[in-house]
Amino acid sequence: MRIVTTIAQQHLATAQRAASAAEAAGYSGIVTLENRHDPFLPLAVAATATSKLELATGVAIAFARSPMSAANIAWDLQGASGGRFVLGLGPQIRAHNEKRFSVPWGPPVPRMREYVLALRAIWSAWRGDGPLRFEGEHYRFTLMPPNFVPEPLPCAPPPVTIAAVGPRMLRLAGEVADGVRLHPFCTRAYLEQAVLPQIDAGLAASGRPRSAFEINGGGFLATGATDEDVAAEVAWVRQRIGFYASTPAYWPVLEAEGCAALGPRLNALTKQGAWERLAAEVPDELLHACTAVGRHDEIAAIVAARFGGVSDTLVASASYERPATLPPEVIADIRRIPSAFTGFAAADVSE
């Protein structure tokens, strides 16, 4: 199993030190978020400070950027890192697209399909595979003068993974992406009943093996050196679960756990502005279904039971404001847990 962590994004000056520390600790990779800060800039710094660590956006908001813009920065990060960058994209919800990024909204699944295919068409043209000719309903790219083609990469273009919650986006991930980034508000029952069948259907449609497709995330981690440290993490996770479970889009997770009545109750509290009361409504059974909970000396076995056979990559921290602090020996134990994913299937195009 792979294990990744966030790094602090508040100040770019700290990214180099944080990335180096994550690599020294034995993490498989680091991931950046697009919340308060740009997700790409810290990875540019990290690319120059590390040699083995995977660098991924988890996620960058797709529709706020033209695929050409995303293709350009991903190409540069892939080159700077020597082939260690993964472009993680997410659609975000309608309100954020329209009111936060001021971009038009439409059905996200067909648009995301075109987005991924457009990226690949652009990169293919840059590799010299033929002229750029991508014409879809949402995106059209037909102009690429030679002086706008970046220098060749010494490796394959970056893998593309997409965030998915609903069944159509999950299936799309299996059809066109190199992996899926799952929401942390998931239970194993929901993963097995709702997530994996859609991914499997997408992979079957594309004729690709599961071993080349990464399933990333799908739950929380609450751990620490002492019982007190674990309790503090559990309190933070419980609040996050209350927040997510108040949103109707996530209620299928509650239904899979027999907690359907909880969602409307939490939603009513948010409409009252009683955000501080959400955590108290989350039962222990739901928290443990969503979370691997335990001290450092016991967490590897708990992670194996919670995520093993389902997820390939454990996201050890759900916020860059709370980076993981796992000891190297625990990270090594987690990395020994078997998983189906063996590596992205991008072809080597080195000169």
ZAMARGU-4260 file (C-alpha; in steps of 0.2 Angstrom, whole numbers, plus 5000, padded with zeros to 4 digits):
<rodrens>
0) 5000/5000/5000 | 5006/5018/4996 | 5004/5031/5009 | 5004/5050/5006 | 5003/5065/5017
5) 5000/5084/5014 | 5012/5098/5017 | 5009/5115/5024 | 5004/5127/5010 | 5004/5143/5019
10) 5021/5149/5014 | 5031/5142/4999 | 5047/5145/5009 | 5042/5130/5020 | 5038/5118/5006
15) 5056/5113/5002 | 5059/5108/5020 | 5042/5099/5022 | 5044/5089/5006 | 5062/5084/5011
20) 5056/5078/5028 | 5041/5068/5020 | 5054/5059/5008 | 5066/5055/5023 | 5051/5048/5033
25) 5047/5036/5019 | 5031/5042/5013 | 5026/5037/4995 | 5021/5055/4990 | 5014/5072/4995
30) 4998/5079/4990 | 4992/5097/4989 | 4975/5104/4990 | 4966/5119/4981 | 4958/5127/4996
35) 4966/5143/5002 | 4981/5142/4991 | 4987/5137/4974 | 4990/5118/4973 | 5004/5118/4960
40) 5017/5131/4967 | 5022/5120/4982 | 5025/5105/4971 | 5037/5115/4960 | 5047/5119/4975
45) 5046/5101/4981 | 5052/5095/4964 | 5068/5103/4966 | 5071/5097/4984 | 5066/5078/4982
50) 5072/5064/4971 | 5059/5049/4975 | 5043/5057/4982 | 5028/5057/4971 | 5020/5074/4969
55) 5002/5076/4966 | 4988/5088/4967 | 4973/5081/4977 | 4965/5090/4969 | 4966/5105/4957
60) 4949/5112/4952 | 4948/5107/4933 | 4935/5119/4926 | 4943/5134/4934 | 4957/5132/4921
65) 4958/5128/4903 | 4965/5111/4899 | 4979/5120/4889 | 4984/5129/4905 | 4983/5113/4916
70) 4993/5104/4902 | 5007/5117/4902 | 5010/5117/4921 | 5008/5098/4922 | 5021/5096/4908
75) 5033/5108/4917 | 5031/5099/4934 | 5033/5082/4926 | 5049/5088/4918 | 5056/5096/4934
80) 5052/5081/4945 | 5059/5068/4932 | 5043/5060/4930 | 5036/5060/4948 | 5020/5072/4945
85) 5002/5066/4945 | 4989/5078/4940 | 4974/5075/4951 | 4958/5085/4945 | 4941/5088/4953
90) 4925/5096/4946 | 4920/5104/4963 | 4902/5108/4965 | 4891/5120/4955 | 4891/5134/4969
95) 4910/5135/4969 | 4912/5135/4950 | 4899/5149/4948 | 4902/5160/4963 | 4920/5156/4968
100) 4928/5154/4952 | 4915/5163/4940 | 4915/5149/4927 | 4900/5142/4918 | 4892/5126/4925
105) 4885/5112/4915 | 4884/5093/4918 | 4901/5089/4925 | 4904/5071/4919 | 4904/5074/4900
110) 4914/5090/4903 | 4927/5080/4913 | 4928/5067/4900 | 4933/5080/4887 | 4945/5088/4899
115) 4955/5072/4902 | 4955/5068/4883 | 4960/5086/4879 | 4975/5085/4890 | 4980/5069/4882
120) 4978/5076/4864 | 4988/5092/4869 | 5002/5081/4876 | 5002/5070/4861 | 5004/5084/4850
125) 5019/5091/4860 | 5027/5074/4859 | 5026/5075/4840 | 5012/5062/4837 | 5003/5073/4825
130) 4995/5090/4824 | 4983/5096/4838 | 4965/5092/4833 | 4953/5091/4847 | 4936/5096/4844
135) 4922/5093/4857 | 4906/5100/4864 | 4915/5109/4878 | 4933/5111/4872 | 4941/5115/4856
140) 4960/5115/4853 | 4966/5116/4835 | 4981/5129/4835 | 4998/5124/4841 | 5012/5134/4832
145) 5029/5127/4834 | 5036/5141/4845 | 5022/5137/4858 | 5027/5118/4860 | 5037/5115/4876
150) 5054/5106/4876 | 5052/5087/4876 | 5050/5077/4892 | 5063/5065/4897 | 5049/5053/4903
155) 5030/5050/4899 | 5017/5064/4902 | 5010/5064/4919 | 4996/5052/4924 | 4979/5060/4927
160) 4967/5055/4941 | 4950/5062/4945 | 4940/5065/4961 | 4924/5056/4961 | 4909/5053/4972
165) 4894/5049/4961 | 4892/5033/4951 | 4894/5042/4934 | 4910/5050/4939 | 4917/5034/4947
170) 4913/5025/4931 | 4921/5039/4921 | 4937/5037/4931 | 4938/5019/4926 | 4935/5023/4908
175) 4947/5038/4905 | 4958/5042/4920 | 4974/5033/4928 | 4966/5033/4945 | 4952/5039/4956
180) 4953/5050/4971 | 4940/5046/4984 | 4932/5057/4997 | 4937/5053/5015 | 4919/5052/5020
185) 4917/5034/5015 | 4915/5017/5024 | 4921/5000/5018 | 4903/4995/5015 | 4900/5010/5004
190) 4916/5007/4995 | 4912/4988/4991 | 4894/4991/4987 | 4894/5008/4977 | 4912/5013/4973
195) 4921/4997/4967 | 4907/4991/4955 | 4907/5007/4945 | 4926/5008/4944 | 4926/4990/4938
200) 4913/4994/4925 | 4923/5008/4919 | 4939/4998/4918 | 4930/4984/4909 | 4923/4997/4896
205) 4941/5004/4893 | 4949/4986/4893 | 4962/4991/4906 | 4969/4981/4920 | 4965/4985/4938
210) 4984/4984/4942 | 4987/5000/4932 | 4973/5010/4940 | 4975/5018/4957 | 4962/5019/4970
215) 4967/5033/4982 | 4959/5037/4999 | 4942/5032/5004 | 4943/5035/5023 | 4950/5045/5037
220) 4965/5041/5048 | 4965/5045/5067 | 4982/5040/5075 | 4995/5046/5087 | 5009/5041/5099
225) 4997/5040/5114 | 4979/5037/5118 | 4977/5056/5121 | 4984/5060/5104 | 4972/5048/5096
230) 4957/5056/5105 | 4962/5073/5099 | 4963/5066/5081 | 4946/5057/5083 | 4938/5073/5089
235) 4944/5082/5073 | 4938/5068/5062 | 4921/5067/5071 | 4918/5085/5067 | 4923/5083/5048
240) 4911/5068/5047 | 4897/5078/5054 | 4900/5092/5042 | 4901/5080/5027 | 4886/5070/5033
245) 4875/5086/5033 | 4877/5087/5014 | 4863/5078/5004 | 4876/5072/4991 | 4885/5061/5004
250) 4869/5053/5011 | 4871/5037/5001 | 4886/5034/5013 | 4874/5035/5028 | 4862/5024/5019
255) 4875/5010/5017 | 4878/5011/5036 | 4860/5011/5041 | 4861/5029/5047 | 4849/5037/5034
260) 4840/5047/5047 | 4856/5056/5053 | 4858/5066/5037 | 4842/5077/5038 | 4845/5079/5056
265) 4863/5086/5053 | 4857/5096/5038 | 4844/5105/5049 | 4857/5110/5062 | 4867/5118/5048
270) 4852/5128/5043 | 4851/5134/5061 | 4869/5139/5061 | 4873/5126/5074 | 4889/5120/5067
275) 4896/5117/5084 | 4883/5103/5087 | 4887/5092/5072 | 4901/5082/5080 | 4890/5077/5095
280) 4877/5069/5083 | 4890/5057/5075 | 4889/5040/5083 | 4904/5030/5087 | 4899/5016/5075
285) 4899/5028/5060 | 4915/5036/5065 | 4924/5019/5066 | 4916/5014/5049 | 4924/5029/5041
290) 4940/5029/5050 | 4955/5019/5055 | 4958/5023/5073 | 4973/5018/5084 | 4989/5022/5091
295) 5005/5021/5081 | 5010/5004/5088 | 4994/4996/5082 | 4988/5007/5067 | 4996/4996/5053
300) 4985/4981/5057 | 4969/4993/5058 | 4973/5001/5042 | 4975/4984/5033 | 4958/4979/5040
305) 4949/4995/5035 | 4958/4999/5018 | 4966/4982/5013 | 4959/4975/4997 | 4950/4991/4993
310) 4961/5006/4993 | 4979/5007/4986 | 4984/5023/4994 | 4981/5029/5011 | 4980/5048/5013
315) 4987/5050/5030 | 4981/5068/5033 | 4965/5076/5026 | 4971/5094/5028 | 4987/5103/5025
320) 4984/5112/5042 | 4986/5095/5050 | 5000/5085/5042 | 5003/5067/5047 | 5017/5064/5060
325) 5019/5045/5058 | 5035/5037/5063 | 5046/5030/5049 | 5044/5012/5055 | 5025/5014/5055
330) 5025/5021/5037 | 5036/5006/5032 | 5023/4994/5040 | 5009/5002/5030 | 5019/5001/5014
335) 5020/4982/5016 | 5001/4980/5016 | 4997/4972/4999 | 4987/4982/4986 | 4981/4978/4968
340) 4989/4994/4960 | 5007/4990/4954 | 5010/5007/4944 | 5003/5018/4931 | 5004/5011/4913
345) 5011/5027/4904 | 5023/5022/4890 | 5041/5028/4892 | 5044/5041/4878 | 5062/5046/4884
350) 5073/5051/4870
</rodrens>
